[in-house]
Amino acid sequence: SRTLSIRFTVKRMLNVRRDVDFHTGNIFFVSDIAVHGDVRAGFEVQGNNILVKGIIEGATVRARGSLAVEGGARGSGGSGLLDAGDTLRVPFAESMELRAHGNILIEKFCLHSLVYAATNLVVKNRLQGGTVHCNGLVYVETHLGNPKGTPTATRINMGYDPFTMRKLDRLEQHIRELQDSLTHIAGIAGNLGSDSAPGKRLDNARKKLNRLIRLREALWAALTEDEARAALCRVVVPGTVYPGVEISIGKAFFEVEHEMNNVSFSLADGSIVVTSPAIIKKKA
């Protein structure tokens, strides 16, 4: 009798040789992915290491490893996320959320984006608007902030774990939403009593709010324990820093009030100090 042999081949790289759009749908793959076109608004790509050769516009791309984008990334309609388990590289980012558990390298500019970098953020040209959470080095080569001033400040927060900060940001939003909901439910419940349907909803909402507040307190306590890392944080700008930039390192805060050139910001004795030149070369 013959023995039937069946061989299974696991593909190590998925090549998507077109845009990710309505023709492909969302793409979820266990290994590496190369997208040879753009990732269109509203679509999602998930994989191990990911390369996107086109532009990401209003889409979500999540890589368990490294994520590299050759075309750039632009948010659309309040959406747009790049999330890397390791290093993230992108030529430019505008109105995006960027997350990386390793380094983030932006080869040109980063505009009005929300950035979470577990280690270092390097912007080769301009960082303007938005908020950066980083726990290592922020290096902006030419321009930090907006020379004409902007209603949305450029904020850099350092000395705390960025992803705990992200949890706190989301938790604060949930608490605000629940507090608004409590006011509405209390108005409906009135004097109906705790046994009524609105009264039970009100009681459940109050218990949930108390749980969220306790979780917020626990997260803040965890952040406090990480303050020793603040002493190692630096913002380095060999170029120009414009008024309106806000920098926090640990509990210290500094707002730039006038134009500065070739400076670095660091923590000393509980305050943020400014030194120049930005990079001090070691003597041979």
Buried (B, 14 or more C-beta within 10 A) or exposed (E): EEEEEEEEEEEEEBEBEEBBBEEBEEBEBEBBBBBBBBBBBBBBBBBBBBBBBBBBBBBBBBBBBBBBBBBBBBBBEEBBBBBBBBBBBBBBBBBBBBBBBBBBBBBBBBBBBBBBBBBBBBBBBBBBBBBBBBBBBBBBBBBBBBEEEBEEBBBBBBBBBBBBBBBBEEBEEBBEEBEEBBEEBBEEBEEEEEEBEBBBBBBEBBEBBEEBEEBBEEBEEBBEEBBEBBEBBBBBBBBBBBBBBBBBBBEBEBEBEEEBEBBBBBBEEEEBEBBEEBEEEEEE
